[in-house]
Amino acid sequence: MKKWFLYNKKADFKAIADKFDIDQVTARILRNRDINSEAQINQYLHGSLEEDLHSPLYLPDAIKCMNQLNRAIAEKAHIRVVGDYDVDGVCATYILVKGLRRLGANVDYVLPDRIKDGYGINVNIIDKAKEDGVNLILTCDNGIAAIDELKHAREIGLNVIVTDHHDLRQNQDEDFGCESRDILPPANAVVNAKREDSRYPFSDICGAVVAWKIIILLYQNHAIPEEEYYDFLEFAAIATICDVMDLKDENRTIVKFGLQQLKQTTNIGLRALLEVQELITSEHISSYHIGYIIGPCINAGGRLKSAEIALDLFLTEDRAEALEKAAKLKDLNDSRKNMTIEATQEAFKQVEERYMRYPVLVVYLPELHESLAGIVAGRLREKYYRPSFVITRADSPDQGNVMVKGSGRSIEGYSMSEKLQEVSDLLLKWGGHPMAAGFSLLEKDIDTFRLELNKRCGLTKEQLIDKIWIDVPMPIDYISDNLIHDFEKLEPFGKGNEKPCFATKNLAISDCKVFGKNRNVVKMKLLSDGGCLMDGLIFTNGDDFLRQKGNMSKIDVVYYPQINEYNGTQSLQIVIDDYQLKP
């Protein structure tokens, strides 16, 4: 069970509600998201693309990048875009390739193979570019940390432009009187909003947005109508959602208007993907649909086959080919889901049987496809709320000292990158961030790795309790159609702009049934102390819930309200995120 906490931020909610024509509950949610000033509230509720997007000119090396690309285009030089195999990398590559071709560039692309190449640009990709007569490499969503690789590119006479959004390496530099300075890769231009010398107002943008900004700058320089660079908006939105960027500042504007544009997309491939997932006729496409349906399909190519399947889908002009590639991605994702379910069940079993006493979970699934380790680690973290590492076999078992690879997903208060540093003598290779990491080691060292991580974990019992932050304690009697429509002004929801949570106590359960093919939907009739009767839904193991409920007749809930439409009629209901049963 999660621990419930209530936001207690103060403001004149009535004054805010009156000024902006919103409900006081909505005003409280804005305050909870630290949307405080009138300018911030106005931008949040009524923002526009014209006013909220920051100029590409503020990006470091943007002009230098534009000039280099203009020269390459004019000289018909061979440009190669090197992207990444995830959604952000695919979308960024699409934006650059399509945009540069519109300008008459001689451009092709390479997306690394997840298993063979690993993340980002490498020496083999650079050498192949030289062999193919490439004059200029343009990276996207990678390259900022490729110091040695780009030194090699320079040594063999290749020009490189880096566009990226990841953190930069830092170096001590006493001459400048600073604690740290950026270590930039040796490239002709390095475009990254996180550079120390950046004047860009909001640094937390994804790789595809950086790529889009470069195309905007080039289009403006070539006097191409602005509606043409807005054709890329939905791809910038998809990448922002799937790379789990904070939905704040211009990110929220990009996603808000990108989702609106998505249903009218003129991209034949993206439209085909929406069709095979039966979203093209959906009245409302949300960030949930992108994050949990469309994004995983794009990712599935890079996980199980090649990321270029998705990229080729977006670049095709043939509808029949688009439908074929979209169906292939859907099939790959369905296969990925089945593989993930089986592996997750095995991981849960291992934890329950062997590792429940450990605050840090390390599970070895030798037969699991290594591209799925991070997903399974995420499922472990969600279920047990502990830092979770999943390891898979990278070599065949008859090769002596077998190498294994792992991925980790963390919780607040446990920095995976720091903890891997502490046990780095056991690791062959590692890297990552506080909340996620990847590594490799020898199979014989797995047990020692597990023991050392747990010995050094430093987590308290309080830190191992998952928390839910409640925006407003709100009786279900207060819910109305108008209130739910008011909440729609807060969308799109996601990281940094979380879906609101409400709570109420002592609802009487008057009816309880289990539905769904997998018996994973519980539907109850709930009665408030004020006499309001409303349906409540919980998506969980229905049979386990019924056993847990037993003779309990009341329930406290954390929920979000919805309007349910069925057979042409509408009714109010709540979807329950967490609950406490009571006698």
C-alpha positions in Angstrom: 0.0 0.0 0.0 1.2 3.5 -0.8 1.5 6.3 1.7 -0.8 9.2 1.1 0.3 12.9 1.4 -1.7 16.0 0.9 -0.4 19.2 -0.8 -0.9 22.2 1.5 0.2 25.1 -0.6 -1.6 28.4 0.0 -3.1 31.0 -2.3 -6.2 33.0 -2.8 -7.9 30.3 -4.8 -11.2 32.2 -5.1 -9.5 35.2 -6.6 -7.6 33.0 -9.1 -10.8 31.1 -10.0 -12.7 34.3 -10.6 -10.0 36.0 -12.7 -9.4 33.0 -15.0 -12.9 31.6 -15.0 -12.0 28.2 -13.6 -13.1 26.2 -10.6 -11.4 26.8 -7.2 -10.3 23.1 -7.3 -8.6 23.7 -10.6 -7.0 26.8 -9.1 -5.6 24.7 -6.3 -4.1 22.2 -8.7 -2.3 25.0 -10.6 -0.8 26.2 -7.3 0.3 22.6 -6.5 2.1 22.5 -9.9 3.9 25.7 -8.9 2.0 27.8 -11.5 1.9 30.9 -9.4 2.0 34.3 -11.3 -0.7 35.6 -13.5 1.6 35.4 -16.5 2.4 31.7 -15.7 -1.3 30.9 -15.3 -2.3 32.7 -18.5 0.4 30.9 -20.4 -0.6 27.5 -18.9 -4.3 27.9 -19.7 -4.1 30.0 -22.9 -0.6 29.5 -24.4 0.1 29.5 -28.1 2.8 28.3 -30.4 3.5 31.8 -31.7 4.2 33.2 -28.2 5.6 30.2 -26.2 8.2 28.6 -28.5 11.8 29.9 -27.9 13.9 31.1 -30.8 16.5 28.6 -32.1 18.9 31.5 -32.2 19.4 31.1 -28.4 20.8 27.6 -28.8 24.6 27.5 -28.6 26.3 27.0 -32.0 23.0 27.3 -33.8 24.3 29.8 -36.3 27.5 27.9 -36.8 25.4 24.7 -37.4 23.2 26.5 -39.9 26.1 27.9 -41.9 27.8 24.5 -42.0 24.7 22.9 -43.3 24.0 25.6 -45.8 27.5 25.2 -47.2 27.1 21.4 -47.4 23.7 21.8 -49.2 25.1 24.4 -51.7 28.1 22.1 -52.5 25.9 19.0 -52.7 28.1 17.4 -50.1 27.2 14.0 -48.8 25.5 14.5 -45.3 24.8 11.5 -43.1 22.5 11.8 -40.1 23.4 9.5 -37.2 20.5 9.1 -34.8 19.5 6.7 -32.0 17.3 3.6 -31.9 14.6 4.9 -29.4 11.5 7.1 -30.2 13.4 10.3 -29.6 16.2 9.3 -31.9 13.9 8.1 -34.7 11.8 11.2 -34.6 14.9 13.5 -34.5 16.4 11.6 -37.5 13.1 11.9 -39.4 12.9 15.7 -38.8 16.5 16.3 -39.9 16.4 14.0 -43.0 13.0 15.2 -44.2 13.8 18.9 -43.5 17.2 18.7 -45.2 15.8 17.0 -48.2 13.2 19.8 -48.5 16.2 22.1 -48.8 17.8 20.0 -51.6 20.4 18.3 -49.4 22.2 15.1 -50.4 21.4 13.3 -47.1 21.1 9.7 -45.8 21.0 8.2 -42.3 22.1 5.5 -40.0 20.5 4.3 -36.8 22.7 2.2 -34.6 21.8 -1.4 -33.9 20.9 -1.7 -30.2 22.8 -5.1 -29.8 25.7 -4.7 -32.2 26.5 -1.0 -31.9 25.0 0.0 -28.6 24.0 3.6 -27.9 25.1 6.5 -30.2 27.9 7.1 -32.7 30.9 4.7 -32.7 34.1 4.2 -34.6 32.6 1.6 -36.9 29.8 4.0 -37.9 32.4 6.7 -38.5 34.7 4.5 -40.6 31.8 3.3 -42.7 30.8 6.9 -43.3 34.4 7.6 -44.6 34.2 4.5 -46.8 30.9 5.7 -48.3 32.3 9.1 -49.2 30.4 11.1 -46.5 31.5 14.7 -46.1 29.6 15.7 -43.0 28.1 13.6 -40.1 25.2 15.2 -38.3 24.2 13.5 -35.0 20.9 13.8 -33.2 20.0 12.6 -29.7 23.6 11.5 -29.2 27.2 12.6 -29.7 27.7 14.9 -26.7 29.7 12.3 -24.8 31.5 10.8 -27.9 34.8 12.5 -27.2 37.1 9.8 -28.4 34.9 8.7 -31.3 34.8 12.3 -32.7 38.6 12.7 -32.3 38.8 9.7 -34.6 36.4 11.3 -37.0 38.6 14.5 -37.1 41.8 12.4 -37.6 40.4 10.8 -40.7 39.1 14.1 -42.1 35.4 13.9 -41.4 33.4 17.0 -40.4 30.9 16.4 -37.6 28.0 18.5 -36.2 26.5 17.3 -32.9 22.9 18.0 -31.9 22.0 16.5 -28.6 20.1 17.1 -25.3 21.9 14.8 -22.9 24.0 16.0 -20.0 27.6 17.1 -20.8 30.7 15.7 -19.1 32.2 18.2 -16.7 35.9 18.9 -16.0 37.6 20.7 -13.1 39.1 23.9 -14.4 40.8 26.1 -11.8 41.9 28.6 -14.5 38.4 29.8 -14.9 37.7 29.9 -11.2 34.8 27.5 -11.7 34.0 24.2 -10.1 33.3 22.6 -13.4 33.4 23.3 -17.1 31.8 21.5 -20.1 33.9 19.0 -21.9 32.7 19.4 -25.6 33.3 16.8 -28.2 35.7 17.9 -31.0 33.0 18.8 -33.6 32.4 21.7 -36.0 29.4 22.7 -34.0 27.8 21.4 -30.8 24.1 22.3 -30.4 22.9 21.5 -26.9 20.7 23.6 -24.7 22.4 22.2 -21.6 25.8 23.8 -22.4 27.1 26.1 -19.7 27.3 29.0 -22.2 23.7 28.4 -23.5 21.3 31.3 -23.6 18.3 29.1 -24.3 15.6 29.8 -21.8 14.5 26.2 -21.2 17.1 23.4 -21.3 15.0 20.4 -20.7 14.1 19.7 -24.3 14.5 16.3 -26.1 16.7 15.5 -29.0 13.9 15.8 -31.6 13.0 19.3 -30.4 16.7 20.3 -30.8 16.6 18.8 -34.3 13.3 20.7 -35.1 14.8 24.0 -33.9 17.7 23.6 -36.4 15.2 22.9 -39.2 13.1 25.9 -38.2 16.3 28.1 -38.3 17.2 26.7 -41.8 13.6 27.1 -43.1 13.5 30.7 -41.8 16.9 31.4 -43.5 15.5 30.0 -46.8 12.2 31.9 -46.5 10.2 28.6 -46.4 6.6 29.2 -45.1 6.3 28.5 -41.3 3.4 26.1 -41.9 6.0 23.7 -43.4 8.1 23.6 -40.2 5.0 23.1 -38.2 4.5 19.9 -40.2 7.1 18.4 -37.8 5.2 19.4 -34.6 3.5 16.0 -34.0 6.9 14.3 -34.1 8.4 16.8 -31.6 5.4 16.1 -29.4 5.7 12.3 -29.7 9.4 12.4 -28.8 8.9 14.8 -25.9 6.3 12.4 -24.3 8.2 9.2 -25.0 11.5 10.6 -23.7 9.6 11.5 -20.5 10.6 15.1 -20.6 9.0 17.5 -18.1 5.7 18.9 -19.6 6.6 22.5 -18.6 7.4 25.7 -20.5 7.6 25.1 -24.2 7.4 21.3 -23.9 3.8 21.5 -22.7 2.9 23.8 -25.6 4.6 21.5 -28.1 2.8 18.4 -26.7 -0.6 20.2 -26.4 -0.7 21.5 -30.0 1.2 18.4 -31.3 -1.5 16.1 -30.0 -4.2 18.3 -31.6 -2.4 18.2 -34.9 -1.8 14.4 -34.7 -5.2 13.4 -36.0 -4.8 15.6 -39.1 -1.2 14.5 -39.7 -0.3 14.5 -43.4 2.5 12.0 -42.7 1.4 8.8 -44.5 3.4 6.5 -42.2 2.3 8.1 -38.9 -1.3 8.0 -40.2 -1.0 4.3 -41.0 0.4 3.6 -37.5 -2.6 5.4 -36.0 -4.9 3.3 -38.2 -3.5 -0.1 -37.2 -3.8 0.9 -33.6 -7.4 2.1 -34.2 -6.7 5.6 -32.9 -7.4 7.5 -36.1 -11.1 7.6 -35.3 -10.6 8.3 -31.7 -12.2 11.5 -30.6 -9.3 12.5 -28.3 -5.7 11.3 -28.6 -3.9 11.9 -25.3 -0.3 11.7 -24.0 -1.3 8.3 -22.6 -2.0 7.0 -26.2 1.4 8.1 -27.3 3.3 6.9 -24.3 1.7 3.5 -24.0 0.5 2.6 -27.6 2.2 4.6 -30.3 5.6 5.0 -28.6 6.1 1.3 -27.8 5.4 0.4 -31.4 8.1 2.8 -32.7 10.4 1.5 -30.0 9.7 -2.2 -30.9 11.6 -2.0 -34.1 14.8 -0.9 -32.3 14.3 -3.4 -29.5 13.7 -6.5 -31.6 14.7 -5.8 -35.2 15.9 -2.5 -36.5 14.9 1.1 -35.6 15.0 1.9 -39.3 11.7 0.1 -39.8 9.9 3.0 -38.0 12.1 5.6 -39.7 11.4 4.2 -43.1 7.7 4.1 -42.2 7.7 7.9 -41.5 9.7 8.6 -44.7 7.6 6.6 -47.1 5.2 8.2 -49.6 3.4 4.9 -50.4 0.3 4.1 -48.5 0.4 0.4 -49.1 4.0 0.2 -47.9 3.1 2.4 -44.9 0.3 0.0 -43.8 2.6 -3.0 -44.2 5.4 -1.4 -42.1 2.9 -0.2 -39.5 1.4 -3.7 -39.2 5.0 -5.1 -38.8 5.7 -2.6 -35.9 2.4 -3.6 -34.3 3.3 -7.3 -34.5 6.8 -6.7 -33.1 5.3 -4.7 -30.2 2.7 -7.5 -29.5 5.6 -9.9 -29.5 7.6 -7.6 -27.2 4.6 -7.4 -24.8 4.2 -11.2 -24.6 8.0 -11.6 -24.0 7.8 -8.9 -21.3 4.8 -10.4 -19.5 6.5 -13.8 -19.3 9.8 -12.3 -18.1 8.1 -10.1 -15.6 6.2 -13.0 -14.1 9.5 -14.9 -13.7 11.2 -11.8 -12.2 8.3 -11.5 -9.6 8.7 -15.2 -8.8 12.4 -14.8 -8.2 11.9 -11.9 -5.9 9.1 -13.5 -3.9 11.1 -16.8 -3.5 14.6 -15.4 -2.9 15.1 -11.6 -2.6 12.2 -10.1 -0.5 14.7 -9.3 2.3 16.8 -7.1 0.0 16.1 -3.3 -0.4 17.9 -3.4 -3.8 16.6 -6.0 -6.2 19.0 -7.8 -8.7 17.3 -10.4 -10.8 19.1 -12.6 -13.4 17.0 -13.7 -16.5 19.7 -15.2 -18.8 17.3 -15.9 -21.7 15.6 -12.5 -21.8 16.3 -10.3 -24.8 18.6 -7.7 -23.5 16.6 -4.8 -25.0 13.7 -5.7 -22.6 15.7 -5.7 -19.4 14.9 -2.1 -18.6 11.2 -2.6 -19.1 11.2 -5.6 -16.7 13.3 -3.6 -14.2 10.7 -0.8 -14.4 7.9 -3.4 -13.6 9.8 -4.6 -10.6 10.3 -1.1 -9.3 6.5 -0.4 -9.7 5.5 -3.5 -7.9 8.0 -3.5 -5.0 9.1 0.2 -5.0 12.7 -0.7 -4.7 15.7 0.1 -6.9 15.7 -2.8 -9.4 18.3 -4.3 -11.7 17.6 -6.9 -14.4 20.5 -8.8 -15.9 20.5 -10.9 -19.1 23.2 -13.1 -20.7 25.1 -11.4 -23.5 27.4 -14.3 -24.5 26.7 -17.9 -25.3 27.1 -20.1 -22.2 30.1 -22.1 -23.6 32.4 -19.1 -23.9 34.2 -19.4 -20.5 33.9 -16.1 -18.6 30.4 -15.3 -19.8 29.6 -11.6 -20.0 26.1 -10.4 -18.9 24.4 -7.1 -19.4 21.9 -5.3 -17.1 19.6 -2.3 -16.9 18.3 -0.6 -13.7 15.4 1.6 -12.8 15.5 3.5 -9.5 13.4 5.3 -6.9 13.8 8.8 -5.3 16.7 8.9 -3.0 18.8 6.2 -4.7 21.2 7.4 -7.4 22.0 4.5 -9.7 24.9 6.2 -11.3 26.5 6.9 -7.9 25.9 3.4 -6.6 27.3 1.8 -9.7 30.4 3.9 -9.3 30.8 2.5 -5.8 30.9 -1.1 -7.2 32.7 -0.2 -10.5 35.5 -2.6 -9.8 33.0 -5.4 -10.5 31.8 -3.9 -13.7 33.2 -4.1 -17.3 31.3 -1.1 -18.5 28.6 1.1 -17.0 26.8 4.4 -17.4 23.5 6.2 -16.6 21.7 8.7 -14.5 20.3 8.7 -11.0 17.0 7.1 -12.1 18.2 4.6 -14.8 21.5 2.9 -15.7 23.0 0.2 -17.9 26.1 -1.9 -17.2 27.9 -5.1 -18.0 29.9 -7.6 -15.9 30.9 -11.2 -15.7 28.3 -13.8 -14.9 30.3 -15.2 -12.0 30.2 -11.8 -10.3 26.4 -11.4 -10.2 25.9 -12.6 -6.6 28.8 -10.4 -5.4 27.2 -7.5 -7.3 23.9 -8.1 -5.6 25.4 -8.3 -2.1 27.6 -5.2 -2.5 24.8 -3.1 -3.8 22.6 -4.1 -0.8 25.5 -3.6 1.7 26.0 0.0 0.4 22.3 0.9 -0.4 21.8 3.5 2.4 18.0 3.4 2.1 15.7 3.8 5.1 12.4 2.0 5.6 10.6 5.3 5.0 12.4 5.8 1.6 11.1 2.3 0.5 7.4 3.4 0.8 5.8 4.6 -2.4 4.1 7.9 -2.0 0.9 9.5 -3.6 0.5 13.2 -3.4 -3.2 14.2 -3.2 -4.1 17.5 -4.8 -7.5 18.0 -3.1 -9.6 16.0 -0.6 -12.8 16.2 -2.6 -16.1 14.4 -1.9 -17.6 12.6 -4.9 -20.7 14.8 -4.4 -18.7 17.8 -5.8 -18.0 16.1 -9.1 -19.9 17.4 -12.1 -19.6 17.4 -15.9 -18.5 21.0 -15.8 -15.7 20.3 -13.3 -14.4 17.4 -15.4 -14.4 19.6 -18.5 -12.6 22.3 -16.4 -9.8 19.7 -15.6 -9.4 19.2 -19.4 -7.7 22.7 -19.4 -4.9 21.2 -17.4 -4.0 18.6 -20.1 -1.8 17.2 -21.5 -0.7 15.2 -18.4 2.7 13.7 -17.9 6.0 14.1 -16.1 6.1 17.5 -14.5 2.4 18.0 -15.1 1.0 15.0 -13.4 -2.7 14.0 -13.6 -4.4 15.4 -10.5 -5.2 13.1 -7.6 -8.3 13.5 -5.4 -9.2 11.6 -2.2 -12.3 10.9 -0.2 -13.1 8.7 2.8 -15.9 6.3 4.0 -17.6 5.4 0.7 -20.0 2.6 1.3 -19.7 -0.3 -1.2 -23.2 -1.3 -2.3 -22.2 -3.6 -5.2 -18.9 -5.1 -6.5 -18.3 -7.1 -9.7 -15.3 -8.2 -11.7 -15.1 -7.7 -15.5 -12.6 -8.1 -18.3 -11.2 -11.0 -20.3 -8.4 -11.3 -17.7 -10.7 -10.4 -14.8 -8.7 -7.3 -14.2 -11.5 -4.7 -13.8 -13.4 -4.2 -10.6 -16.6 -2.1 -10.7 -18.3 -0.9 -7.6 -21.4 1.1 -6.7 -20.1 3.7 -4.1 -22.3 5.8 -1.8 -21.0 8.9 -0.1 -22.1 10.2 3.4 -24.0 12.9 1.5 -26.0 10.4 -0.4 -24.3 10.6 -3.8 -24.2 7.2 -5.6 -21.4 6.8 -8.3 -19.6 4.0 -10.1 -16.0 3.3 -9.1 -13.4 1.4 -11.2 -10.2 -0.3 -10.1 -7.8 -1.9 -12.7 -6.3 -4.7 -10.7 -6.5 -8.4 -10.2 -10.2 -8.7 -9.6 -10.1 -12.0 -7.7 -7.4 -10.9 -5.4 -9.4 -7.7 -4.7 -12.5 -9.8 -3.8 -10.5 -11.9 -1.4 -9.0 -8.8 0.2 -12.4 -7.2 0.5 -14.0 -10.1 2.2 -16.7 -8.6 4.5 -15.3 -5.1 4.3 -18.1 -2.6 3.5 -16.4 0.8 3.2 -13.4 2.2 1.3 -11.2 5.3 1.3 -10.0 6.1 -2.2 -7.5 8.2 -4.2 -9.1 8.8 -7.6 -9.7 10.8 -10.8 -13.2 11.6 -12.1 -14.4 10.7 -15.6 -17.4 10.9 -17.8 -18.4 7.4 -18.9 -20.2 7.1 -22.2 -22.1 3.8 -22.9 -24.9 3.2 -25.4 -25.3 6.9 -26.0 -25.8 7.8 -22.4 -23.3 9.6 -20.1 -22.7 9.1 -16.4 -20.1 10.2 -13.9 -17.6 7.7 -12.5 -14.3 7.6 -10.7 -11.2 5.6 -11.6 -9.4 4.6 -8.3 -5.6 4.7 -8.2 -5.2 3.5 -4.6 -7.5 2.5 -1.8 -7.9 1.3 1.8 -10.7 -1.1 2.7 -12.5 -0.7 6.0 -15.2 -2.6 8.0 
